[in-house]
């Protein structure tokens, strides 16, 4: 420490030892002080050592821990992970706080509803216009919450906005904001001119070359790679939940609901918290049987989406019943290639449908496999002769 002015002592000449004469009483106090200072220093060193060990462990865990893409729990990899992670709005004590944090409130006077374009889980879906002062007017899709709702329904309706508002990616549907301070309560998203991918493909059967279809699939895989990196598991990936804009860009949508499974359900295979059905045809076997929903089960669903796209919106497993589908998968049956489907694409589907979930490709691998096919279009001309469908 510094010796000098404060203590009223003159610093000794350089090199000479410092001598201070103390009374016997003062000597005892100095000894006590020395012990206290020494103990404090040792304590501080111990704390530093513990912190250093903890940091090393955390870094090791972050680098070499379980792969979050294949883990069953959200939010377990916040430390030591470079990526921003998704936060489940249902973990908030007050779910309205999640809406305030992740979704922008829009003044209802900026919104103009033009026409009803469909029905949603909670009310109507409309097309409309959003004109925020100082910004260009834009076309938006508006989901409304019909009157007479319970507080729980309002919470579940708005949870979709709390989830969507955390994502920012060209292949994920973009949230514009919410209207919660007046009725009806609304969620506003970007408007996708060509609607849902399954019906769009059925309308345009045979109109797109394989390379265009692979481009669409690449976009979906890229959106899913982003979600997997954020440790978000979609659980309902299907062509009906992919939206298509006027430039044929595909975006993953439908982030609603607390998703299918309620712990105390009497028939967990089929019922949901709202009495809906698990989409058996799109769902991985371990997710149906044991509720193991991970990015690996999303990869299984992605394989089904590939099949839907290459068959121009055909229904997976045609008119087989759900129970027949479950039994067939259990006996290793897998969907055959759609007519004129390039062999390389059907092989990727089969990779996604591996029984062992850890053997399925990650979304990053799927993106790079599709990129290779796009860079080498000749590879898409190799087609199995016995394409069934």
ROVEX-66061 format. One line per 4 residues: number of its first residue (from 1); their letters; for each residue x, z, y of C-alpha. Coordinates in nm, 2 decimals. Example, Ala and Ser with C-alpha at 12.3 -4.5 7.8 and 13.67 -1.06 7.14 Angstrom:
! residues 2
1 = AS = 1.23:0.78:-0.45 ~ 1.37:0.71:-0.11
This chain:
! residues 389
1 = XXXX = 0.00:0.00:0.00 ~ 0.10:-0.02:0.37 ~ 0.29:0.28:0.50 ~ 0.31:0.31:0.88
5 = XXXX = 0.10:0.35:1.19 ~ -0.21:0.49:1.03 ~ -0.03:0.79:0.88 ~ 0.17:0.85:1.19
9 = XXXX = 0.50:0.79:1.00 ~ 0.79:0.57:1.10 ~ 0.87:0.31:0.83 ~ 1.22:0.38:0.69
13 = XXXX = 1.50:0.13:0.74 ~ 1.49:-0.15:0.48 ~ 1.65:-0.05:0.15 ~ 1.64:0.33:0.21
17 = XXXX = 1.41:0.54:0.00 ~ 1.10:0.69:0.17 ~ 1.11:1.07:0.17 ~ 0.81:1.27:0.30
21 = XXXX = 0.83:1.65:0.29 ~ 0.49:1.81:0.17 ~ 0.38:2.17:0.15 ~ 0.32:2.30:-0.21
25 = XXXX = -0.05:2.29:-0.15 ~ -0.04:1.93:-0.03 ~ 0.18:1.85:-0.33 ~ -0.10:1.96:-0.58
29 = XXXX = -0.35:1.75:-0.39 ~ -0.12:1.45:-0.40 ~ -0.07:1.49:-0.77 ~ -0.45:1.50:-0.82
33 = XXXX = -0.49:1.20:-0.60 ~ -0.22:1.02:-0.80 ~ -0.41:1.09:-1.13 ~ -0.74:0.97:-0.98
37 = XXXX = -0.58:0.65:-0.85 ~ -0.40:0.59:-1.18 ~ -0.73:0.64:-1.38 ~ -0.91:0.40:-1.14
41 = XXXX = -0.64:0.14:-1.18 ~ -0.66:0.16:-1.57 ~ -1.04:0.14:-1.55 ~ -1.02:-0.17:-1.33
45 = XXXX = -0.78:-0.33:-1.57 ~ -1.01:-0.26:-1.87 ~ -1.31:-0.41:-1.69 ~ -1.10:-0.72:-1.61
49 = XXXX = -0.99:-0.75:-1.97 ~ -1.35:-0.72:-2.09 ~ -1.47:-0.98:-1.84 ~ -1.19:-1.22:-1.94
53 = XXXX = -1.27:-1.19:-2.31 ~ -1.64:-1.24:-2.23 ~ -1.57:-1.56:-2.03 ~ -1.35:-1.70:-2.31
57 = XXXX = -1.63:-1.62:-2.57 ~ -1.89:-1.78:-2.35 ~ -1.68:-2.09:-2.30 ~ -1.62:-2.12:-2.67
61 = XXXX = -1.99:-2.08:-2.74 ~ -2.08:-2.34:-2.48 ~ -1.83:-2.59:-2.62 ~ -1.87:-2.52:-2.99
65 = XXXX = -2.21:-2.34:-3.03 ~ -2.51:-2.49:-3.21 ~ -2.62:-2.82:-3.08 ~ -2.90:-2.75:-2.83
69 = XXXX = -3.06:-3.09:-2.93 ~ -3.12:-2.95:-3.28 ~ -3.19:-2.59:-3.19 ~ -3.54:-2.44:-3.23
73 = XXXX = -3.54:-2.24:-2.91 ~ -3.54:-2.34:-2.54 ~ -3.32:-2.19:-2.28 ~ -3.06:-2.04:-2.52
77 = XXXX = -2.77:-2.25:-2.38 ~ -2.78:-2.17:-2.01 ~ -2.43:-2.03:-2.01 ~ -2.13:-2.26:-2.05
81 = XXXX = -2.35:-2.57:-2.04 ~ -2.30:-2.83:-1.77 ~ -2.65:-2.97:-1.78 ~ -2.95:-2.84:-1.60
85 = XXXX = -3.19:-2.69:-1.85 ~ -3.57:-2.71:-1.86 ~ -3.75:-2.39:-1.79 ~ -4.08:-2.33:-1.98
89 = XXXX = -4.35:-2.26:-1.72 ~ -4.52:-2.03:-1.97 ~ -4.23:-1.78:-1.94 ~ -4.33:-1.70:-1.58
93 = XXXX = -4.53:-1.39:-1.54 ~ -4.73:-1.57:-1.28 ~ -4.76:-1.94:-1.38 ~ -4.86:-2.03:-1.03
97 = XXXX = -4.50:-1.94:-0.93 ~ -4.37:-2.22:-1.16 ~ -4.61:-2.47:-1.00 ~ -4.48:-2.36:-0.65
101 = XXXX = -4.12:-2.39:-0.77 ~ -4.13:-2.73:-0.94 ~ -4.42:-2.92:-0.78 ~ -4.47:-3.02:-0.42
105 = XXXX = -4.81:-2.92:-0.27 ~ -4.97:-3.23:-0.11 ~ -5.23:-3.21:0.17 ~ -5.56:-3.35:0.03
109 = XXXX = -5.61:-3.56:0.34 ~ -5.31:-3.77:0.24 ~ -5.48:-3.87:-0.09 ~ -5.73:-4.15:-0.13
113 = XXXX = -5.90:-4.19:-0.47 ~ -5.99:-4.56:-0.53 ~ -6.12:-4.59:-0.89 ~ -6.15:-4.40:-1.22
117 = XXXX = -5.92:-4.56:-1.48 ~ -5.96:-4.32:-1.77 ~ -6.04:-3.98:-1.90 ~ -5.78:-3.70:-1.95
121 = XXXX = -5.78:-3.38:-2.15 ~ -5.92:-3.19:-1.85 ~ -6.10:-3.44:-1.63 ~ -6.08:-3.80:-1.50
125 = XXXX = -5.77:-4.01:-1.44 ~ -5.79:-4.22:-1.12 ~ -5.59:-4.47:-0.93 ~ -5.54:-4.40:-0.57
129 = XXXX = -5.32:-4.41:-0.27 ~ -5.08:-4.15:-0.12 ~ -4.99:-4.17:0.25 ~ -4.76:-3.89:0.36
133 = XXXX = -4.69:-3.90:0.74 ~ -4.35:-4.07:0.80 ~ -4.34:-4.23:0.45 ~ -4.46:-4.56:0.31
137 = XXXX = -4.80:-4.56:0.14 ~ -4.77:-4.57:-0.24 ~ -5.00:-4.63:-0.53 ~ -5.05:-4.32:-0.75
141 = XXXX = -5.22:-4.21:-1.07 ~ -5.43:-3.90:-1.01 ~ -5.54:-3.65:-1.28 ~ -5.82:-3.43:-1.18
145 = XXXX = -5.94:-3.10:-1.32 ~ -6.32:-3.11:-1.36 ~ -6.53:-2.82:-1.22 ~ -6.63:-2.52:-1.42
149 = XXXX = -6.28:-2.47:-1.56 ~ -6.14:-2.13:-1.67 ~ -5.83:-1.98:-1.52 ~ -5.65:-2.06:-1.85
153 = XXXX = -5.75:-2.42:-1.83 ~ -5.63:-2.44:-1.47 ~ -5.30:-2.29:-1.58 ~ -5.26:-2.53:-1.87
157 = XXXX = -5.36:-2.83:-1.66 ~ -5.10:-2.74:-1.39 ~ -4.83:-2.66:-1.65 ~ -4.78:-3.04:-1.69
161 = XXXX = -4.68:-3.06:-1.33 ~ -4.45:-2.76:-1.36 ~ -4.28:-2.94:-1.65 ~ -4.27:-3.29:-1.50
165 = XXXX = -4.15:-3.17:-1.17 ~ -3.82:-3.06:-1.34 ~ -3.74:-3.41:-1.46 ~ -3.57:-3.69:-1.26
169 = XXXX = -3.49:-4.00:-1.46 ~ -3.59:-4.37:-1.44 ~ -3.75:-4.36:-1.78 ~ -3.95:-4.04:-1.72
173 = XXXX = -4.28:-4.05:-1.53 ~ -4.23:-3.92:-1.18 ~ -4.43:-3.64:-1.03 ~ -4.54:-3.70:-0.67
177 = XXXX = -4.70:-3.36:-0.63 ~ -5.01:-3.15:-0.67 ~ -5.32:-3.05:-0.48 ~ -5.41:-2.69:-0.56
181 = XXXX = -5.55:-2.56:-0.23 ~ -5.88:-2.75:-0.25 ~ -6.10:-2.89:-0.53 ~ -6.07:-3.08:-0.74
185 = XXXX = -5.73:-2.96:-0.84 ~ -5.51:-3.28:-0.88 ~ -5.18:-3.39:-1.03 ~ -5.03:-3.70:-0.87
189 = XXXX = -4.77:-3.92:-1.04 ~ -4.63:-4.27:-0.98 ~ -4.87:-4.54:-1.08 ~ -4.78:-4.76:-1.39
193 = XXXX = -4.95:-5.09:-1.35 ~ -4.95:-5.19:-1.72 ~ -5.08:-4.86:-1.86 ~ -5.01:-4.72:-2.20
197 = XXXX = -4.76:-4.91:-2.42 ~ -4.97:-4.93:-2.74 ~ -5.27:-5.10:-2.57 ~ -5.04:-5.32:-2.35
201 = XXXX = -4.86:-5.45:-2.66 ~ -5.19:-5.52:-2.84 ~ -5.31:-5.72:-2.54 ~ -4.99:-5.92:-2.54
205 = XXXX = -4.93:-5.96:-2.91 ~ -4.65:-6.21:-2.98 ~ -4.58:-6.26:-2.61 ~ -4.24:-6.09:-2.60
209 = XXXX = -3.91:-6.19:-2.77 ~ -3.73:-5.92:-2.98 ~ -3.47:-5.88:-2.71 ~ -3.74:-5.78:-2.46
213 = XXXX = -3.89:-5.53:-2.71 ~ -3.55:-5.38:-2.77 ~ -3.51:-5.35:-2.39 ~ -3.83:-5.14:-2.38
217 = XXXX = -3.71:-4.93:-2.68 ~ -3.38:-4.87:-2.50 ~ -3.56:-4.74:-2.20 ~ -3.76:-4.49:-2.41
221 = XXXX = -3.45:-4.37:-2.59 ~ -3.27:-4.32:-2.26 ~ -3.56:-4.11:-2.13 ~ -3.56:-3.91:-2.45
225 = XXXX = -3.18:-3.86:-2.44 ~ -3.23:-3.71:-2.10 ~ -3.50:-3.47:-2.22 ~ -3.29:-3.37:-2.52
229 = XXXX = -3.00:-3.29:-2.29 ~ -3.23:-3.06:-2.09 ~ -3.33:-2.89:-2.42 ~ -3.69:-3.02:-2.38
233 = XXXX = -3.88:-3.11:-2.70 ~ -4.17:-3.35:-2.64 ~ -4.36:-3.30:-2.97 ~ -4.60:-3.59:-2.91
237 = XXXX = -4.38:-3.89:-2.87 ~ -4.60:-4.20:-2.94 ~ -4.66:-4.54:-2.79 ~ -4.98:-4.41:-2.63
241 = XXXX = -4.78:-4.16:-2.43 ~ -4.54:-4.42:-2.30 ~ -4.64:-4.59:-1.97 ~ -4.53:-4.94:-1.86
245 = XXXX = -4.49:-5.06:-1.50 ~ -4.51:-5.41:-1.36 ~ -4.14:-5.47:-1.44 ~ -4.19:-5.37:-1.81
249 = XXXX = -4.00:-5.05:-1.75 ~ -4.12:-4.79:-2.01 ~ -4.14:-4.43:-1.90 ~ -4.21:-4.12:-2.12
253 = XXXX = -4.52:-3.93:-2.01 ~ -4.77:-3.67:-2.13 ~ -4.60:-3.33:-2.09 ~ -4.93:-3.14:-2.10
257 = XXXX = -5.06:-2.85:-2.30 ~ -4.90:-2.57:-2.49 ~ -4.88:-2.82:-2.77 ~ -5.08:-2.81:-3.09
261 = XXXX = -4.99:-2.50:-3.27 ~ -5.13:-2.16:-3.23 ~ -4.97:-1.89:-3.44 ~ -5.29:-1.74:-3.57
265 = XXXX = -5.45:-2.07:-3.65 ~ -5.64:-2.07:-3.99 ~ -5.53:-2.42:-4.06 ~ -5.19:-2.47:-3.89
269 = XXXX = -5.14:-2.82:-4.02 ~ -5.43:-2.97:-3.83 ~ -5.56:-2.75:-3.56 ~ -5.43:-2.69:-3.21
273 = XXXX = -5.48:-2.42:-2.95 ~ -5.75:-2.65:-2.81 ~ -5.90:-2.76:-3.14 ~ -5.72:-3.09:-3.13
277 = XXXX = -5.52:-3.25:-3.41 ~ -5.15:-3.27:-3.47 ~ -5.06:-3.64:-3.46 ~ -4.96:-3.64:-3.83
281 = XXXX = -4.86:-4.01:-3.83 ~ -4.60:-3.95:-3.56 ~ -4.48:-3.60:-3.67 ~ -4.17:-3.51:-3.88
285 = XXXX = -4.24:-3.34:-4.21 ~ -4.07:-3.02:-4.12 ~ -4.27:-3.00:-3.80 ~ -4.60:-3.04:-3.99
289 = XXXX = -4.50:-2.80:-4.27 ~ -4.30:-2.53:-4.09 ~ -4.35:-2.59:-3.72 ~ -3.99:-2.68:-3.67
293 = XXXX = -4.02:-2.89:-3.35 ~ -3.67:-2.99:-3.22 ~ -3.52:-3.30:-3.07 ~ -3.46:-3.41:-3.43
297 = XXXX = -3.84:-3.41:-3.50 ~ -3.87:-3.61:-3.17 ~ -3.62:-3.86:-3.33 ~ -3.85:-3.90:-3.62
301 = XXXX = -4.14:-3.97:-3.38 ~ -3.92:-4.22:-3.20 ~ -3.87:-4.41:-3.52 ~ -4.25:-4.44:-3.54
305 = XXXX = -4.26:-4.56:-3.18 ~ -4.00:-4.83:-3.27 ~ -4.23:-4.94:-3.55 ~ -4.53:-4.95:-3.31
309 = XXXX = -4.34:-5.16:-3.06 ~ -4.20:-5.41:-3.32 ~ -4.56:-5.45:-3.47 ~ -4.72:-5.50:-3.12
313 = XXXX = -4.92:-5.18:-3.13 ~ -5.03:-5.17:-3.50 ~ -5.15:-4.83:-3.62 ~ -4.88:-4.65:-3.82
317 = XXXX = -4.97:-4.63:-4.19 ~ -5.28:-4.85:-4.12 ~ -5.60:-4.69:-4.26 ~ -5.43:-4.43:-4.48
321 = XXXX = -5.58:-4.08:-4.43 ~ -5.36:-3.81:-4.28 ~ -5.33:-3.64:-4.62 ~ -5.23:-3.97:-4.78
325 = XXXX = -4.96:-4.01:-4.52 ~ -4.82:-3.65:-4.58 ~ -4.82:-3.71:-4.96 ~ -4.65:-4.06:-4.93
329 = XXXX = -4.38:-3.93:-4.70 ~ -4.32:-3.64:-4.94 ~ -4.26:-3.90:-5.21 ~ -4.01:-4.08:-4.99
333 = XXXX = -4.24:-4.37:-4.89 ~ -4.14:-4.51:-4.55 ~ -4.30:-4.78:-4.34 ~ -4.18:-5.13:-4.42
337 = XXXX = -4.05:-5.36:-4.15 ~ -4.32:-5.52:-3.93 ~ -4.33:-5.91:-3.95 ~ -4.03:-6.07:-3.80
341 = XXXX = -3.86:-5.73:-3.73 ~ -3.48:-5.76:-3.71 ~ -3.32:-5.59:-4.01 ~ -3.09:-5.38:-3.78
345 = XXXX = -3.40:-5.23:-3.61 ~ -3.57:-5.14:-3.93 ~ -3.25:-4.97:-4.05 ~ -3.25:-4.76:-3.73
349 = XXXX = -3.61:-4.66:-3.80 ~ -3.51:-4.56:-4.15 ~ -3.23:-4.35:-4.00 ~ -3.48:-4.17:-3.78
353 = XXXX = -3.70:-4.10:-4.09 ~ -3.43:-3.92:-4.29 ~ -3.59:-3.61:-4.46 ~ -3.29:-3.40:-4.37
357 = XXXX = -3.33:-3.35:-3.99 ~ -2.96:-3.30:-3.92 ~ -2.89:-3.65:-4.07 ~ -3.11:-3.82:-3.81
361 = XXXX = -2.94:-3.99:-3.52 ~ -2.92:-3.82:-3.18 ~ -3.09:-4.00:-2.89 ~ -2.74:-4.07:-2.74
365 = XXXX = -2.66:-4.25:-3.06 ~ -2.98:-4.44:-3.06 ~ -2.92:-4.56:-2.70 ~ -2.57:-4.68:-2.79
369 = XXXX = -2.70:-4.86:-3.11 ~ -2.97:-5.04:-2.91 ~ -2.71:-5.13:-2.64 ~ -2.49:-5.29:-2.91
373 = XXXX = -2.79:-5.50:-3.03 ~ -2.87:-5.61:-2.67 ~ -2.51:-5.71:-2.61 ~ -2.51:-5.91:-2.93
377 = XXXX = -2.85:-6.08:-2.94 ~ -2.75:-6.29:-3.25 ~ -2.78:-5.96:-3.45 ~ -3.16:-5.96:-3.37
381 = XXXX = -3.20:-6.30:-3.55 ~ -3.13:-6.14:-3.90 ~ -3.48:-6.07:-4.04 ~ -3.58:-5.94:-4.38
385 = XXXX = -3.77:-6.22:-4.55 ~ -4.02:-5.98:-4.71 ~ -4.14:-5.84:-4.37 ~ -4.47:-5.66:-4.46
389 = X = -4.74:-5.53:-4.24
